[in-house]
Amino acid sequence: MFHEQVLVILAVFSLALFFLHSFLRAFRAPKTFLLSVFPLALFSFGFALRLRSEKEIVDLGFFFTDFAFLFTYVLFAAALLLGQIRYWKKI
């Protein structure tokens, strides 16, 4: 059962990568794609680890999924802060 679950996670991850790449290609921002793939890859990897039965591996999976959320949150907060600094310097 574990292998089928990992295959589903990989399929959804690949599909998300495809749609994300298609969407961001219109903006011609390759660095944005890498920043977007990092939390998605961490979350997928962490979720796959959470499927195991060993407590230490499951805990590590929770760490990766929580870190993926935290990274995304900090990335948005930093972008908002830097955008405000840039906006106020122009005025």
ZIDA-V69324 format. One record per residue. N is the residue number from 0. RES is the residue in three letters. SS is DSSP state (H for helix, E for strand, L for the rest). PHI is phi in whole degrees, 0 to 359 (none if undefined). Layout:
N|RES|SS|PHI ; N|RES|SS|PHI
//
This chain:
0|MET|L|none ; 1|PHE|H|299 ; 2|HIS|H|294 ; 3|GLU|H|294 ; 4|GLN|H|294 ; 5|VAL|H|294 ; 6|LEU|H|296 ; 7|VAL|H|295 ; 8|ILE|H|298 ; 9|LEU|H|295 ; 10|ALA|H|294 ; 11|VAL|H|293 ; 12|PHE|H|298 ; 13|SER|H|295 ; 14|LEU|H|296 ; 15|ALA|H|295 ; 16|LEU|H|298 ; 17|PHE|H|299 ; 18|PHE|H|293 ; 19|LEU|H|294 ; 20|HIS|H|296 ; 21|SER|H|297 ; 22|PHE|H|290 ; 23|LEU|H|282 ; 24|ARG|H|297 ; 25|ALA|L|294 ; 26|PHE|L|266 ; 27|ARG|L|52 ; 28|ALA|L|230 ; 29|PRO|H|293 ; 30|LYS|H|293 ; 31|THR|H|295 ; 32|PHE|H|296 ; 33|LEU|H|295 ; 34|LEU|H|292 ; 35|SER|H|279 ; 36|VAL|H|286 ; 37|PHE|H|303 ; 38|PRO|H|293 ; 39|LEU|H|294 ; 40|ALA|H|293 ; 41|LEU|H|299 ; 42|PHE|H|295 ; 43|SER|H|295 ; 44|PHE|H|296 ; 45|GLY|H|296 ; 46|PHE|H|293 ; 47|ALA|H|295 ; 48|LEU|H|292 ; 49|ARG|L|290 ; 50|LEU|L|279 ; 51|ARG|L|285 ; 52|SER|L|264 ; 53|GLU|L|283 ; 54|LYS|H|299 ; 55|GLU|H|295 ; 56|ILE|H|291 ; 57|VAL|H|296 ; 58|ASP|H|298 ; 59|LEU|H|295 ; 60|GLY|H|297 ; 61|PHE|H|296 ; 62|PHE|H|299 ; 63|PHE|H|295 ; 64|THR|H|292 ; 65|ASP|H|292 ; 66|PHE|H|293 ; 67|ALA|H|298 ; 68|PHE|H|296 ; 69|LEU|H|297 ; 70|PHE|H|298 ; 71|THR|H|296 ; 72|TYR|H|298 ; 73|VAL|H|294 ; 74|LEU|H|297 ; 75|PHE|H|294 ; 76|ALA|H|297 ; 77|ALA|H|294 ; 78|ALA|H|296 ; 79|LEU|H|295 ; 80|LEU|H|295 ; 81|LEU|H|294 ; 82|GLY|H|294 ; 83|GLN|H|292 ; 84|ILE|H|297 ; 85|ARG|H|294 ; 86|TYR|H|296 ; 87|TRP|H|287 ; 88|LYS|H|288 ; 89|LYS|H|284 ; 90|ILE|L|280
//
